């Protein structure tokens, strides 16, 4: 009977440790709720897209490790705050992509900030989403190879509740309340 209790206790311990993820990521809500635009040529129509869902798809496609979207109650070793930036230079036909990645550790402290950049040559006329997805794929692969693989495996965990605090700490618009735009003639 004691053997059964020890076995059940051991299995319970393993199951609790499996609820802990290695990495969680957080993307600001504005990348899901507000669209970004890109112009394929100086006088072309705007291409409208949402960055948040595209980044999630790129993470699901390219990262096979235990990285999940940040949720309350889930513990992990690190939480990453990902801030994307994509810019298309139509004169040079170059699509530039950048991730600003902030890494938070178990003591809810910002450990490090990294900027990952990549670029892709080509016109984005009708297949802009495809080019943007490839940029995000390259950025996620670089994130994995340059940052995730080089982090130490701490034994302490950070709770996913911290993502709510990160989301509230988003930079606000610095326009003054009494600001009046100049009149254009």
MDTraj code that builds the backbone (N, CA, C; nanometers):
import mdtraj as md
import numpy as np

residues = "UNK UNK UNK UNK UNK UNK UNK UNK UNK UNK UNK UNK UNK UNK UNK UNK UNK UNK UNK UNK UNK UNK UNK UNK UNK UNK UNK UNK UNK UNK UNK UNK UNK UNK UNK UNK UNK UNK UNK UNK UNK UNK UNK UNK UNK UNK UNK UNK UNK UNK UNK UNK UNK UNK UNK UNK UNK UNK UNK UNK UNK UNK UNK UNK UNK UNK UNK UNK UNK UNK UNK UNK UNK UNK UNK UNK UNK UNK UNK UNK UNK UNK UNK UNK UNK UNK UNK UNK UNK UNK UNK UNK UNK UNK UNK UNK UNK UNK UNK UNK UNK UNK UNK UNK UNK UNK UNK UNK UNK UNK UNK UNK UNK UNK UNK UNK UNK UNK UNK UNK UNK UNK UNK UNK UNK UNK UNK UNK UNK UNK UNK UNK UNK UNK UNK UNK UNK UNK UNK UNK UNK UNK UNK UNK UNK UNK UNK UNK UNK UNK UNK UNK UNK UNK UNK UNK UNK UNK UNK UNK UNK UNK UNK UNK UNK UNK UNK UNK UNK UNK UNK UNK UNK UNK UNK UNK UNK UNK UNK UNK UNK UNK UNK UNK UNK".split()
xyz = np.array([
    [0.0819, -0.1191, 0.0000],
    [0.0000, 0.0000, 0.0000],
    [0.0871, 0.1266, 0.0000],
    [0.1960, 0.1231, 0.0778],
    [0.2863, 0.2369, 0.0801],
    [0.3491, 0.2591, -0.0572],
    [0.3788, 0.1504, -0.1248],
    [0.4375, 0.1597, -0.2573],
    [0.3407, 0.2305, -0.3532],
    [0.2142, 0.2005, -0.3420],
    [0.1123, 0.2638, -0.4257],
    [0.1031, 0.4133, -0.3949],
    [0.1103, 0.4496, -0.2672],
    [0.1049, 0.5905, -0.2296],
    [0.2255, 0.6653, -0.2841],
    [0.3438, 0.6063, -0.2726],
    [0.4636, 0.6708, -0.3251],
    [0.4571, 0.6836, -0.4768],
    [0.4048, 0.5835, -0.5426],
    [0.3919, 0.5891, -0.6883],
    [0.2949, 0.6995, -0.7290],
    [0.1821, 0.7083, -0.6602],
    [0.0852, 0.8133, -0.6917],
    [0.1411, 0.9515, -0.6620],
    [0.2154, 0.9645, -0.5531],
    [0.2776, 1.0915, -0.5190],
    [0.3809, 1.1309, -0.6249],
    [0.4582, 1.0347, -0.6705],
    [0.5573, 1.0600, -0.7745],
    [0.4889, 1.1038, -0.9041],
    [0.3817, 1.0373, -0.9440],
    [0.3091, 1.0753, -1.0655],
    [0.2453, 1.2130, -1.0512],
    [0.1972, 1.2446, -0.9325],
    [0.1407, 1.3762, -0.9077],
    [0.2483, 1.4837, -0.9207],
    [0.3653, 1.4575, -0.8680],
    [0.4770, 1.5508, -0.8786],
    [0.5145, 1.5736, -1.0248],
    [0.5200, 1.4673, -1.1031],
    [0.5528, 1.4789, -1.2456],
    [0.4457, 1.5598, -1.3179],
    [0.3202, 1.5368, -1.2840],
    [0.2132, 1.6102, -1.3520],
    [0.2173, 1.7592, -1.3190],
    [0.2525, 1.7954, -1.1945],
    [0.2642, 1.9370, -1.1613],
    [0.3805, 2.0009, -1.2343],
    [0.4904, 1.9306, -1.2476],
    [0.6041, 1.9884, -1.3178],
    [0.5781, 1.9989, -1.4670],
    [0.4878, 1.9183, -1.5208],
    [0.4579, 1.9283, -1.6638],
    [0.3687, 2.0473, -1.6949],
    [0.3024, 2.1068, -1.5943],
    [0.2222, 2.2257, -1.6185],
    [0.3098, 2.3484, -1.6363],
    [0.4344, 2.3380, -1.6027],
    [0.5268, 2.4483, -1.6168],
    [0.5862, 2.4484, -1.7574],
    [0.5751, 2.5600, -1.8255],
    [0.6318, 2.5747, -1.9590],
    [0.7703, 2.6377, -1.9468],
    [0.8503, 2.6208, -2.0509],
    [0.9808, 2.6859, -2.0504],
    [0.9681, 2.8353, -2.0812],
    [0.8863, 2.8676, -2.1835],
    [0.8737, 3.0059, -2.2278],
    [0.7269, 3.0392, -2.2536],
    [0.6911, 3.1628, -2.2230],
    [0.5622, 3.2182, -2.2624],
    [0.5905, 3.3480, -2.3370],
    [0.5037, 3.3824, -2.4304],
    [0.5207, 3.5082, -2.5022],
    [0.3957, 3.5935, -2.4847],
    [0.4161, 3.7229, -2.4918],
    [0.3052, 3.8171, -2.4819],
    [0.3212, 3.9202, -2.5921],
    [0.2104, 3.9499, -2.6603],
    [0.2060, 4.0518, -2.7638],
    [0.0973, 4.1502, -2.7221],
    [0.1264, 4.2789, -2.7288],
    [0.0282, 4.3795, -2.6890],
    [-0.1024, 4.3610, -2.7657],
    [-0.2124, 4.3936, -2.7002],
    [-0.3452, 4.3794, -2.7608],
    [-0.3635, 4.4670, -2.8836],
    [-0.2913, 4.5773, -2.8921],
    [-0.3096, 4.6664, -3.0071],
    [-0.2705, 4.5990, -3.1382],
    [-0.1818, 4.4996, -3.1328],
    [-0.1424, 4.4289, -3.2548],
    [-0.2505, 4.3309, -3.3004],
    [-0.3480, 4.3043, -3.2147],
    [-0.4626, 4.2208, -3.2512],
    [-0.5836, 4.3054, -3.2897],
    [-0.6012, 4.4197, -3.2247],
    [-0.7221, 4.5000, -3.2418],
    [-0.7092, 4.6102, -3.3464],
    [-0.5881, 4.6578, -3.3704],
    [-0.5678, 4.7692, -3.4625],
    [-0.4785, 4.7240, -3.5771],
    [-0.5226, 4.7510, -3.6960],
    [-0.4487, 4.7053, -3.8143],
    [-0.3302, 4.7963, -3.8429],
    [-0.2337, 4.7412, -3.9128],
    [-0.1207, 4.8167, -3.9644],
    [-0.1339, 4.8231, -4.1154],
    [-0.0708, 4.9206, -4.1750],
    [-0.0803, 4.9366, -4.3200],
    [0.0576, 4.9416, -4.3816],
    [0.0612, 4.9055, -4.5072],
    [0.1848, 4.9070, -4.5842],
    [0.1476, 4.9426, -4.7279],
    [0.2269, 5.0269, -4.7892],
    [0.1996, 5.0689, -4.9256],
    [0.3014, 5.0026, -5.0193],
    [0.2549, 4.9199, -5.1156],
    [0.3479, 4.8486, -5.2030],
    [0.4228, 4.9372, -5.3018],
    [0.3711, 5.0560, -5.3286],
    [0.4393, 5.1516, -5.4154],
    [0.4016, 5.2915, -5.3681],
    [0.4745, 5.3933, -5.4120],
    [0.4449, 5.5277, -5.3605],
    [0.3003, 5.5725, -5.3825],
    [0.2370, 5.5259, -5.4907],
    [0.1001, 5.5679, -5.5187],
    [0.0025, 5.4513, -5.5181],
    [0.0446, 5.3376, -5.4684],
    [-0.0394, 5.2191, -5.4670],
    [-0.1392, 5.2200, -5.3525],
    [-0.2307, 5.1260, -5.3569],
    [-0.3296, 5.1115, -5.2505],
    [-0.2636, 5.0565, -5.1249],
    [-0.3209, 5.0906, -5.0115],
    [-0.2687, 5.0419, -4.8843],
    [-0.3008, 4.8941, -4.8663],
    [-0.2046, 4.8216, -4.8145],
    [-0.2282, 4.6831, -4.7740],
    [-0.2491, 4.6847, -4.6222],
    [-0.3613, 4.6324, -4.5773],
    [-0.3980, 4.6345, -4.4358],
    [-0.3838, 4.4934, -4.3792],
    [-0.3229, 4.4811, -4.2610],
    [-0.3018, 4.3509, -4.1981],
    [-0.2941, 4.3668, -4.0469],
    [-0.3167, 4.2562, -3.9754],
    [-0.3044, 4.2512, -3.8299],
    [-0.1772, 4.1744, -3.7956],
    [-0.0909, 4.2330, -3.7144],
    [0.0364, 4.1698, -3.6834],
    [0.0246, 4.0572, -3.5813],
    [-0.0625, 4.0711, -3.4831],
    [-0.0729, 3.9729, -3.3749],
    [-0.1012, 3.8315, -3.4230],
    [-0.2088, 3.8086, -3.5002],
    [-0.2364, 3.6731, -3.5475],
    [-0.1272, 3.6174, -3.6387],
    [-0.0637, 3.7048, -3.7177],
    [0.0423, 3.6574, -3.8069],
    [0.1641, 3.6101, -3.7276],
    [0.1952, 3.6794, -3.6181],
    [0.3090, 3.6391, -3.5349],
    [0.2781, 3.5076, -3.4648],
    [0.1550, 3.4919, -3.4152],
    [0.1166, 3.3653, -3.3511],
    [0.1303, 3.2482, -3.4477],
    [0.0862, 3.2662, -3.5718],
    [0.0998, 3.1593, -3.6714],
    [0.2462, 3.1274, -3.6975],
    [0.3312, 3.2303, -3.7036],
    [0.4741, 3.2076, -3.7262],
    [0.5363, 3.1319, -3.6086],
    [0.4943, 3.1622, -3.4868],
    [0.5460, 3.0910, -3.3695],
    [0.5025, 2.9451, -3.3745],
    [0.3756, 2.9212, -3.4088],
    [0.3259, 2.7833, -3.4166],
    [0.3966, 2.7041, -3.5264],
    [0.4285, 2.7685, -3.6371],
    [0.4951, 2.6997, -3.7485],
    [0.6410, 2.6675, -3.7194],
    [0.7112, 2.7581, -3.6528],
    [0.8571, 2.7497, -3.6465],
    [0.9153, 2.7066, -3.5129],
    [0.8420, 2.7180, -3.4055],
    [0.8970, 2.6797, -3.2758],
    [0.8333, 2.5502, -3.2287],
    [0.9128, 2.4505, -3.2161],
    [0.8638, 2.3206, -3.1687],
    [0.8853, 2.3040, -3.0192],
    [0.9502, 2.4007, -2.9571],
    [0.9765, 2.3904, -2.8130],
    [0.8503, 2.4240, -2.7347],
    [0.8624, 2.4225, -2.6070],
    [0.7450, 2.4457, -2.5223],
    [0.7272, 2.5954, -2.4986],
    [0.6837, 2.6653, -2.6015],
    [0.6529, 2.8074, -2.5894],
    [0.5043, 2.8253, -2.6149],
    [0.4389, 2.8959, -2.5253],
    [0.2939, 2.9143, -2.5313],
    [0.2619, 3.0616, -2.5148],
    [0.1421, 3.0979, -2.5548],
    [0.0942, 3.2333, -2.5318],
    [0.0720, 3.2514, -2.3823],
    [0.1034, 3.3674, -2.3333],
    [0.0977, 3.3960, -2.1905],
    [-0.0463, 3.3914, -2.1399],
    [-0.0682, 3.3098, -2.0365],
    [-0.2001, 3.2967, -1.9743],
    [-0.1838, 3.2998, -1.8235],
    [-0.2851, 3.3510, -1.7576],
    [-0.2838, 3.3564, -1.6118],
    [-0.2876, 3.2158, -1.5547],
    [-0.2070, 3.1929, -1.4523],
    [-0.2054, 3.0639, -1.3849],
    [-0.1049, 2.9655, -1.4404],
    [-0.0490, 2.9922, -1.5575],
    [0.0514, 2.9032, -1.6167],
    [0.1885, 2.9570, -1.5799],
    [0.2740, 2.8699, -1.5315],
    [0.4075, 2.9118, -1.4906],
    [0.5088, 2.8732, -1.5965],
    [0.6135, 2.9539, -1.6085],
    [0.7199, 2.9277, -1.7051],
    [0.8504, 2.9830, -1.6514],
    [0.9580, 2.9518, -1.7208],
    [1.0904, 3.0017, -1.6812],
    [1.1068, 3.1491, -1.7190],
    [1.0576, 3.1860, -1.8385],
    [1.0715, 3.3223, -1.8892],
    [0.9423, 3.3645, -1.9586],
    [0.9190, 3.4957, -1.9588],
    [0.8115, 3.5551, -2.0380],
    [0.8753, 3.6552, -2.1334],
    [0.8389, 3.6439, -2.2604],
    [0.8897, 3.7334, -2.3632],
    [0.7806, 3.8301, -2.4047],
    [0.8148, 3.9566, -2.4095],
    [0.7256, 4.0576, -2.4655],
    [0.7785, 4.0881, -2.6053],
    [0.6961, 4.0630, -2.7064],
    [0.7381, 4.0812, -2.8454],
    [0.6698, 4.2046, -2.9016],
    [0.7502, 4.2998, -2.9503],
    [0.6988, 4.4197, -3.0159],
    [0.7473, 4.4193, -3.1609],
    [0.6579, 4.3931, -3.2577],
    [0.6998, 4.3838, -3.3977],
    [0.6995, 4.5186, -3.4681],
    [0.7812, 4.5292, -3.5696],
    [0.7829, 4.6465, -3.6565],
    [0.8182, 4.5985, -3.7971],
    [0.7335, 4.6294, -3.8934],
    [0.7577, 4.5915, -4.0327],
    [0.7495, 4.7174, -4.1175],
    [0.8462, 4.7333, -4.2086],
    [0.8508, 4.8506, -4.2954],
    [0.8900, 4.8062, -4.4355],
    [0.8196, 4.8574, -4.5356],
    [0.8519, 4.8262, -4.6750],
    [0.9033, 4.9516, -4.7431],
    [1.0241, 4.9437, -4.7983],
    [1.0824, 5.0518, -4.8764],
    [1.0543, 5.0205, -5.0226],
    [0.9571, 5.0890, -5.0805],
    [0.9164, 5.0581, -5.2169],
    [1.0207, 5.0988, -5.3199],
    [1.1038, 5.1977, -5.2902],
    [1.2090, 5.2383, -5.3853],
    [1.3161, 5.1309, -5.3979],
    [1.3511, 5.0691, -5.2866],
    [1.4548, 4.9656, -5.2866],
    [1.3949, 4.8252, -5.2940],
    [1.2623, 4.8151, -5.2945],
    [1.1881, 4.6877, -5.2922],
    [1.2406, 4.5954, -5.1827],
    [1.2553, 4.6512, -5.0638],
    [1.3056, 4.5751, -4.9491],
    [1.2049, 4.5828, -4.8352],
    [1.1720, 4.4665, -4.7815],
    [1.0830, 4.4577, -4.6656],
    [1.1699, 4.4340, -4.5428],
    [1.1622, 4.5256, -4.4481],
    [1.2415, 4.5176, -4.3257],
    [1.1514, 4.4724, -4.2113],
    [1.2019, 4.3830, -4.1284],
    [1.1283, 4.3369, -4.0118],
    [1.2142, 4.3455, -3.8883],
    [1.1493, 4.3750, -3.7760],
    [1.2227, 4.3898, -3.6507],
    [1.1348, 4.3449, -3.5352],
    [1.1931, 4.2705, -3.4429],
    [1.1296, 4.2352, -3.3165],
    [1.2102, 4.2997, -3.2057],
    [1.1420, 4.3698, -3.1172],
    [1.2035, 4.4134, -2.9927],
    [1.1524, 4.3161, -2.8878],
    [1.2417, 4.2364, -2.8320],
    [1.2052, 4.1298, -2.7396],
    [1.2560, 4.1658, -2.6005],
    [1.1626, 4.1750, -2.5069],
    [1.1977, 4.1987, -2.3666],
    [1.1784, 4.0676, -2.2921],
    [1.2778, 4.0292, -2.2133],
    [1.2761, 3.9020, -2.1411],
    [1.2570, 3.9299, -1.9928],
    [1.1517, 3.8699, -1.9361],
    [1.1228, 3.8838, -1.7928],
    [1.1504, 3.7506, -1.7239],
    [1.2060, 3.7587, -1.6028],
    [1.2435, 3.6383, -1.5289],
    [1.1491, 3.6158, -1.4114],
    [1.1845, 3.5172, -1.3298],
    [1.0969, 3.4718, -1.2213],
    [1.0710, 3.5780, -1.1153],
    [1.1584, 3.6722, -1.0991],
    [1.1356, 3.7748, -0.9977],
    [1.0612, 3.8951, -1.0557],
    [0.9933, 3.8760, -1.1701],
    [0.9158, 3.9803, -1.2389],
    [1.0006, 4.1020, -1.2723],
    [1.1245, 4.0758, -1.3097],
    [1.2183, 4.1809, -1.3418],
    [1.2606, 4.1659, -1.4874],
    [1.2756, 4.2792, -1.5551],
    [1.3244, 4.2779, -1.6919],
    [1.4694, 4.2329, -1.6923],
    [1.4963, 4.1177, -1.7530],
    [1.6314, 4.0630, -1.7541],
    [1.7139, 4.1236, -1.8662],
    [1.6556, 4.1304, -1.9858],
    [1.7319, 4.1753, -2.1007],
    [1.6376, 4.2212, -2.2111],
    [1.6890, 4.3015, -2.3006],
    [1.6146, 4.3456, -2.4186],
    [1.7003, 4.3191, -2.5413],
    [1.6432, 4.2551, -2.6401],
    [1.7134, 4.2247, -2.7643],
    [1.6350, 4.2822, -2.8817],
    [1.7072, 4.3222, -2.9843],
    [1.6441, 4.3649, -3.1091],
    [1.6924, 4.2709, -3.2171],
    [1.5970, 4.2082, -3.2842],
    [1.6273, 4.1133, -3.3912],
    [1.5777, 4.1739, -3.5209],
    [1.6642, 4.1765, -3.6226],
    [1.6286, 4.2370, -3.7510],
    [1.6510, 4.1383, -3.8644],
    [1.5685, 4.1532, -3.9652],
    [1.5870, 4.0776, -4.0881],
    [1.5262, 4.1580, -4.2018],
    [1.5615, 4.1226, -4.3236],
    [1.5042, 4.1897, -4.4393],
    [1.4884, 4.0912, -4.5538],
    [1.4014, 4.1294, -4.6473],
    [1.3696, 4.0428, -4.7604],
    [1.3543, 4.1306, -4.8830],
    [1.4179, 4.0906, -4.9898],
    [1.4149, 4.1652, -5.1147],
    [1.3003, 4.1160, -5.2021],
    [1.2288, 4.2076, -5.2649],
    [1.1239, 4.1697, -5.3585],
    [1.0048, 4.2620, -5.3514],
    [0.9278, 4.2624, -5.4572],
    [0.8047, 4.3423, -5.4619],
    [0.6931, 4.2698, -5.3878],
    [0.6086, 4.3457, -5.3212],
    [0.5042, 4.2840, -5.2391],
    [0.3641, 4.3070, -5.2950],
    [0.3517, 4.3370, -5.4219],
    [0.2249, 4.3825, -5.4797],
    [0.1025, 4.3054, -5.4331],
    [0.0741, 4.1892, -5.4896],
    [-0.0479, 4.1164, -5.4534],
    [-0.0257, 4.0150, -5.3420],
    [0.0966, 3.9787, -5.3138],
    [0.1243, 3.8733, -5.2159],
    [0.1943, 3.9297, -5.0915],
    [0.1462, 4.0426, -5.0435],
    [0.2101, 4.1082, -4.9296],
    [0.2053, 4.0210, -4.8045],
    [0.0923, 3.9537, -4.7799],
    [0.0828, 3.8683, -4.6606],
    [0.1860, 3.7576, -4.6631],
    [0.2132, 3.7021, -4.7788],
    [0.3136, 3.5967, -4.7911],
    [0.4524, 3.6492, -4.7541],
    [0.4860, 3.7670, -4.8020],
    [0.6163, 3.8258, -4.7699],
    [0.6262, 3.8609, -4.6213],
    [0.5189, 3.9131, -4.5658],
    [0.5199, 3.9472, -4.4228],
    [0.5320, 3.8199, -4.3391],
    [0.4624, 3.7137, -4.3786],
    [0.4737, 3.5863, -4.3063],
    [0.6159, 3.5326, -4.3120],
    [0.6829, 3.5455, -4.4256],
    [0.8213, 3.4983, -4.4364],
    [0.9154, 3.5816, -4.3494],
    [0.8888, 3.7113, -4.3409],
    [0.9680, 3.7960, -4.2511],
    [0.9502, 3.7504, -4.1066],
    [0.8248, 3.7260, -4.0667],
    [0.7991, 3.6802, -3.9300],
    [0.8610, 3.5427, -3.9057],
    [0.8562, 3.4538, -4.0045],
    [0.9215, 3.3234, -3.9904],
    [1.0707, 3.3402, -3.9645],
    [1.1359, 3.4276, -4.0425],
    [1.2792, 3.4509, -4.0238],
    [1.3083, 3.5115, -3.8867],
    [1.2237, 3.6028, -3.8425],
    [1.2443, 3.6637, -3.7115],
    [1.2274, 3.5622, -3.5987],
    [1.1290, 3.4737, -3.6103],
    [1.1069, 3.3723, -3.5064],
    [1.2229, 3.2727, -3.5044],
    [1.2729, 3.2338, -3.6205],
    [1.3879, 3.1427, -3.6262],
    [1.5098, 3.2085, -3.5632],
    [1.5315, 3.3370, -3.5921],
    [1.6431, 3.4086, -3.5296],
    [1.6232, 3.4203, -3.3789],
    [1.4996, 3.4451, -3.3349],
    [1.4688, 3.4506, -3.1919],
    [1.5053, 3.3195, -3.1248],
    [1.4702, 3.2107, -3.1881],
    [1.5000, 3.0787, -3.1315],
    [1.6497, 3.0534, -3.1252],
    [1.7204, 3.0809, -3.2341],
    [1.8628, 3.0469, -3.2392],
    [1.9499, 3.1424, -3.1583],
    [1.9145, 3.2697, -3.1549],
    [1.9997, 3.3676, -3.0873],
    [1.9663, 3.3864, -2.9397],
    [1.8405, 3.3678, -2.9023],
    [1.8008, 3.4008, -2.7658],
    [1.7557, 3.2786, -2.6867],
    [1.6565, 3.2059, -2.7383],
    [1.5975, 3.0970, -2.6605],
    [1.6986, 2.9886, -2.6257],
    [1.7840, 2.9535, -2.7194],
    [1.8797, 2.8463, -2.6955],
    [1.9931, 2.8880, -2.6026],
    [2.0144, 3.0183, -2.5854],
    [2.1254, 3.0666, -2.5034],
    [2.0853, 3.1052, -2.3626],
    [1.9574, 3.0942, -2.3288],
    [1.9128, 3.1294, -2.1936],
    [1.9426, 3.0162, -2.0964],
    [1.9758, 3.0555, -1.9744],
    [2.0003, 2.9540, -1.8726],
    [1.8672, 2.8972, -1.8266],
    [1.8684, 2.7727, -1.7868],
    [1.7471, 2.7061, -1.7396],
    [1.7377, 2.7219, -1.5880],
    [1.6768, 2.8325, -1.5456],
    [1.6571, 2.8550, -1.4029],
    [1.5540, 2.7566, -1.3493],
    [1.5617, 2.7302, -1.2211],
    [1.4633, 2.6414, -1.1606],
    [1.3405, 2.7170, -1.1137],
    [1.3531, 2.8484, -1.0973],
    [1.2383, 2.9259, -1.0506],
    [1.1485, 2.9637, -1.1680],
    [1.0200, 2.9805, -1.1386],
    [0.9215, 3.0071, -1.2421],
    [0.8585, 3.1436, -1.2234],
    [0.8037, 3.1964, -1.3332],
    [0.7275, 3.3212, -1.3315],
    [0.5842, 3.2873, -1.3695],
    [0.4901, 3.3482, -1.3012],
    [0.3490, 3.3193, -1.3246],
    [0.2976, 3.4019, -1.4419],
    [0.2057, 3.3460, -1.5187],
    [0.1477, 3.4135, -1.6335],
    [0.0622, 3.5330, -1.5970],
    [0.0280, 3.5490, -1.4672],
    [-0.0471, 3.6673, -1.4249],
    [0.0309, 3.7954, -1.4526],
    [0.1610, 3.7830, -1.4629],
    [0.2476, 3.8982, -1.4871],
    [0.2203, 3.9608, -1.6239],
    [0.1658, 3.8842, -1.7185],
    [0.1374, 3.9374, -1.8522],
    [0.0333, 4.0476, -1.8478],
    [-0.0607, 4.0393, -1.7545],
    [-0.1582, 4.1467, -1.7397],
    [-0.0923, 4.2767, -1.6971],
    [0.0101, 4.2656, -1.6148],
    [0.0831, 4.3844, -1.5709],
    [0.1653, 4.4410, -1.6852],
    [0.2263, 4.3530, -1.7651],
    [0.3043, 4.3985, -1.8806],
    [0.2134, 4.4719, -1.9782],
    [0.0954, 4.4165, -2.0031],
    [0.0019, 4.4783, -2.0961],
    [-0.0452, 4.6149, -2.0515],
    [-0.0539, 4.6350, -1.9207],
    [-0.0941, 4.7656, -1.8699],
    [0.0193, 4.8660, -1.8800],
    [0.1431, 4.8187, -1.8886],
    [0.2578, 4.9079, -1.8934],
    [0.2927, 4.9547, -2.0323],
    [0.2022, 4.9393, -2.1278],
    [0.2283, 4.9819, -2.2643],
    [0.2429, 5.1337, -2.2695],
    [0.3322, 5.1788, -2.3576],
    [0.3558, 5.3218, -2.3672],
    [0.2300, 5.3943, -2.4129],
    [0.2051, 5.5080, -2.3527],
    [0.0889, 5.5889, -2.3880],
    [0.1305, 5.6969, -2.4866],
    [0.0330, 5.7535, -2.5536],
    [0.0566, 5.8620, -2.6466],
    [0.0993, 5.9853, -2.5677],
    [0.2034, 6.0537, -2.6117],
    [0.2590, 6.1654, -2.5366],
    [0.2021, 6.3001, -2.5784],
    [0.0897, 6.3040, -2.6498],
    [0.0303, 6.4305, -2.6893],
    [-0.0371, 6.4930, -2.5681],
    [-0.0095, 6.6201, -2.5474],
    [-0.0667, 6.6902, -2.4327],
    [-0.2165, 6.7072, -2.4497],
    [-0.2848, 6.7174, -2.3391],
    [-0.4315, 6.7259, -2.3403],
    [-0.4805, 6.8543, -2.4073],
    [-0.4102, 6.9644, -2.3879],
    [-0.4520, 7.0935, -2.4421],
    [-0.3858, 7.1247, -2.5761],
    [-0.3256, 7.0256, -2.6396],
    [-0.2559, 7.0467, -2.7650],
    [-0.3555, 7.0787, -2.8759],
    [-0.3253, 7.1818, -2.9542],
    [-0.4094, 7.2175, -3.0691],
    [-0.3242, 7.2083, -3.1938],
    [-0.3756, 7.1350, -3.2910],
    [-0.3020, 7.1188, -3.4163],
    [-0.2935, 7.2529, -3.4876],
    [-0.1817, 7.2801, -3.5544],
    [-0.1716, 7.4059, -3.6299],
    [-0.2672, 7.4049, -3.7487],
    [-0.3143, 7.5206, -3.7842],
    [-0.4053, 7.5343, -3.8969],
    [-0.3240, 7.5316, -4.0251],
    [-0.3636, 7.4454, -4.1165],
    [-0.2935, 7.4370, -4.2442],
    [-0.3669, 7.5220, -4.3459],
    [-0.2919, 7.5996, -4.4197],
    [-0.3523, 7.6893, -4.5194],
    [-0.3830, 7.6160, -4.6475],
])
top = md.Topology()
chain = top.add_chain()
for i, resn in enumerate(residues, 1):
    res = top.add_residue(resn, chain, resSeq=i)
    for name in ("N", "CA", "C"):
        top.add_atom(name, md.element.get_by_symbol(name[0]), res)
traj = md.Trajectory(xyz[None], top)
